[in-house]
């Protein structure tokens, strides 16, 4: 990869706000990324982590720094655990790869998915992974809305308990006990 002589690898783990039991923790992503870096014999790496930010858009602090590093040619490879950690919007993934990384000589790799963005077939595979990441995001939103509607129909609160209240064992709001 081209770039400045001291350009390094950018590791980008990301943990969604709502990572549930199936979510892969930020520390587990970091460990997996570091193991991959060692397996490739790479020497330098910078960690860009956006914990608690959604992958639905590109407005994330660490991602902004990563983009700046790519534009300044301080990075030669961006490594993610999975494509959907970069973004869950197909348009954003392809924008970053084609308009930010590639023109600046920055490669893009995934620890868990095999594709080569230097070939047409590899770009097609990346595009499909981005499509499925976007589908997953839409499915998550759909499920959340169904759950929220259900709670409304059951006359249950749908958000964080307001000041002075807590959720009881039955999932309904109850006044906080006086202390």
C-alpha positions in Angstrom: 0.0 0.0 0.0 1.1 3.5 -0.7 1.3 6.3 1.8 3.8 8.1 3.9 6.8 6.0 5.0 5.6 5.9 8.5 1.9 5.2 7.6 0.3 2.6 9.8 -2.6 0.3 10.1 -5.8 1.8 11.5 -7.9 -0.6 13.6 -11.6 0.4 13.8 -13.6 -1.6 16.3 -17.1 -0.2 17.0 -19.7 -1.2 19.5 -23.3 -0.2 18.9 -25.3 1.4 21.7 -27.6 -1.6 21.7 -25.2 -4.5 21.5 -27.1 -7.4 23.0 -26.0 -10.9 23.9 -25.1 -11.5 20.2 -23.0 -8.3 20.1 -19.3 -8.7 19.9 -17.7 -6.6 22.7 -15.3 -3.8 22.0 -12.5 -5.6 23.9 -13.2 -8.8 22.0 -13.0 -6.9 18.7 -9.8 -5.2 19.8 -8.2 -8.6 20.7 -9.3 -10.1 17.3 -7.9 -7.1 15.4 -4.6 -7.2 17.3 -4.3 -11.0 16.7 -4.9 -10.4 13.0 -2.3 -7.6 12.9 0.2 -10.0 14.5 -0.7 -12.8 12.1 0.1 -10.4 9.1 3.5 -9.4 10.6 2.4 -5.8 10.7 4.3 -3.5 13.1 2.3 -0.4 13.7 -1.3 0.2 14.5 -3.6 3.0 15.7 -6.9 2.3 17.4 -10.0 4.3 16.4 -12.9 3.2 18.5 -16.4 4.7 18.6 -18.1 3.0 21.5 -21.8 3.8 21.9 -22.3 5.3 18.4 -24.6 3.8 15.9 -23.3 2.6 12.5 -26.3 4.2 10.8 -24.3 7.2 9.7 -20.7 8.6 9.5 -21.0 11.2 12.3 -18.7 9.5 14.8 -15.7 11.2 16.4 -13.1 8.3 15.9 -14.4 7.7 12.3 -13.8 11.4 11.6 -10.2 11.1 12.9 -9.7 7.9 10.8 -10.9 9.7 7.6 -8.6 12.6 8.4 -5.7 10.2 8.9 -6.5 8.5 5.5 -6.6 11.9 3.8 -3.3 12.9 5.3 -1.8 9.6 4.2 -1.0 8.6 7.8 -2.8 5.2 7.3 -2.1 2.5 4.7 -4.7 -0.1 5.8 -8.0 0.2 7.6 -8.9 -3.0 9.4 -12.3 -3.8 10.8 -13.7 -6.8 12.6 -16.6 -6.9 10.2 -17.8 -4.5 7.4 -20.9 -3.5 9.4 -18.6 -2.1 12.1 -17.6 0.6 9.6 -21.1 1.5 8.6 -24.5 -0.2 8.2 -25.3 1.9 5.1 -24.2 0.5 1.8 -23.8 4.0 0.4 -21.5 5.1 3.3 -19.3 1.9 3.0 -18.8 2.4 -0.7 -18.2 6.1 -0.3 -15.5 5.5 2.3 -13.8 2.8 0.2 -14.0 4.4 -3.2 -13.9 8.2 -2.4 -11.8 8.3 0.8 -9.6 5.2 1.2 -8.7 4.2 -2.4 -7.7 7.7 -3.7 -5.4 8.0 -0.7 -3.7 4.6 -1.2 -5.5 3.2 1.9 -6.4 -0.5 1.8 -9.5 -1.9 3.5 -9.6 -5.3 5.2 -12.0 -7.3 7.5 -10.9 -9.8 10.0 -14.0 -12.0 9.5 -14.8 -11.5 5.8 -12.7 -12.4 2.8 -12.6 -9.9 0.0 -10.0 -8.1 -2.1 -11.0 -4.5 -3.0 -8.3 -4.4 -5.8 -10.4 -6.7 -8.0 -13.9 -6.2 -9.5 -15.1 -9.5 -7.8 -13.8 -8.3 -4.5 -15.6 -4.9 -4.8 -18.7 -6.8 -5.7 -18.3 -9.0 -2.6 -17.8 -5.9 -0.4 -20.9 -4.3 -2.0 -22.9 -7.4 -1.0 -21.6 -7.3 2.5 -22.6 -3.7 2.7 -26.1 -4.5 1.4 -26.5 -7.2 4.1 -25.2 -4.8 6.8 -27.9 -2.3 5.7 -30.5 -5.0 5.7 -29.5 -6.0 9.3 -29.8 -2.3 10.4 -33.3 -2.1 8.8 -34.3 -5.3 10.5 -33.1 -4.1 13.9 -35.1 -0.9 13.4 -38.2 -2.8 12.4 -38.0 -5.1 15.4 -37.5 -2.2 17.8 -40.6 -0.4 16.4 -42.6 -3.6 16.7 -41.5 -4.0 20.4 -42.2 -0.3 21.1 -45.7 -0.6 19.6 -46.4 -3.7 21.6 -45.3 -1.9 24.8 -47.6 1.1 23.9 -50.6 -1.3 23.4 -49.9 -2.9 26.7 -49.8 0.6 28.2 -46.2 0.3 29.2 -43.6 3.0 29.2 -41.3 2.8 26.1 -38.2 4.6 27.3 -35.9 5.3 30.2 -37.8 5.6 33.4 -38.5 9.3 34.2 -37.0 11.0 37.3 -38.5 9.6 40.5 -39.6 6.3 38.9 -38.0 3.0 38.2 -39.1 -0.2 36.4 -40.7 -2.7 38.7 -40.2 -6.5 38.4 -43.3 -6.6 36.1 -41.7 -4.1 33.7 -44.1 -1.3 34.6 -43.1 2.1 36.1 -43.2 2.4 39.8 -42.4 5.3 42.0 -38.9 5.2 43.5 -39.0 4.3 47.2 -38.4 7.3 49.5 -35.2 7.1 51.4 
